[in-house]
Amino acid sequence: MRDEPGTPDTAAGSMADTTGPRPEPIRFFGTTWLNHDNGYTARRIGVALGSLATAVASCLVLRLAYQGLQIAAIGGFVTLLMAVMFAICSALAFRHTWDGFTSRPDPDRQASLRSLLTIGFVGSLLAYFFRSLTEAPGEKLHREEYEAARKHHEKRTTRRSGNPSKKRRSA
């Protein structure tokens, strides 16, 4: 079962830790995004360099594919169509990935865009690179959800209903 924000932390030993919400881990970062500890900065640098290197390598592979189309002499229109398709899909994938860092994507829309996002993988890699320059990708969204869950938990646990003996007398 996957732990969601707001679920109690049952792995901790103290009683105070078992009653509060638990931060949701982020890919490659775990829960280090919460306090920026345990190698958070090194992970951010690694994710930035890794996503940029993967994007560059992917562009080289796409360049080889483009040269293969030219060698095959299938025609200028099809070659142009392939280049435009990759450019548009990459732009859409970049935007979709970037928006996914600040809000939860709709699962139905995500499923319908799966093939388009696969074709535009370079855009997703570049979005990951640019976001990791400022924060862990998705950190802002996770932090907002975690803070909301903490406030809700705190409000729920500190709520007072008053003195029960006074309720019995006035009833």
WOWO-V586801 format. One line per field, one symbol per residue. ss: DSSP state (@ for helix, = for strand, . for the rest). phi: phi as a letter, one per 40 degrees, with the letter a starting at -180 (. if undefined). psi: psi as a letter, one per 40 degrees, with the letter a starting at -180 (. if undefined). Layout:
ss=???
phi=???
psi=???
This chain:
ss=.......=.......@@@..=....=...=.........@@@@@@@@@@@@@@@@@@@@@@@@@@@@@@@@@...@@@@@@@@@@@@@@@@@@@@@@@@@......@@@@@@.@@@@@@.@@@@@@@@@@@@......@@@@@@@@@@@@@@@@@@@@.....@@@@@@@.
phi=.ccbdgccccccccccccbccbcccbdgbfbcccbfbfgdccccccccccccccccccccccccccccccccfchccccccccccccccccccdcccccccbaccccccccccdccccccdccccccccccccbacdgcccccccccccccccccccccbbgccccccccc
psi=hhhiheiiheeididddeeiihihiiheebeeddefaffddddddddddddddddddddddddddddddddefeiddddddddddddddddddddddddeeeihihddddddeddddddfdddddddddddeddihhedddddddddddddddddddehheahdddddde.
